[in-house]
Amino acid sequence: MYVFKLDDKDLSILRLLQQDAKITVREIAARLHLTTTPVHERIRRMEEQGVIKQYVALVDHTKVNKGLIVFCHVSLKEHTKQAGGLFLDTINGFAQITECYNISGSFDFMLKIVVADMEEYHQFYVDQLGETPGISHMQSSFVMGIMKYTMQLV
């Protein structure tokens, strides 16, 4: 894995973009006491190298009727490329699953599922996730409160 070399200016640009993705190149340049051209070139370079993957809006899940967050740990029956690929292909089609991590320990995957309420989760769990081929065991944990939520890495 190639690690992209970031200097202090790059890190400062990333911090500002993570705080506000709508910030303009001109505003970044002013805050860092640079001209717009080198700021623009640094941002473009970080985009091309995959340091900056995308720009998104963080949505308050409660304001779009998605009040329940569930972390579901999943174990597969088989640990083959084919079984894992089939599982991933299936869950990638579920809009309710917003994140999926391959993890170590007692389970193979951890899914973050965002739905309106317990009724919707139960329906999703029984009718969709529970019907996914290759799953041997699932365990759900329900978020009672969000204590910290950030996407900032640097």
Beta strands, then each sheet from edge to edge (+ up, - down):
strand 1: 68-76
strand 2: 97-102
strand 3: 109-115
strand 4: 135-142
sheet 1: 2+ 3- 1+ 4-
end
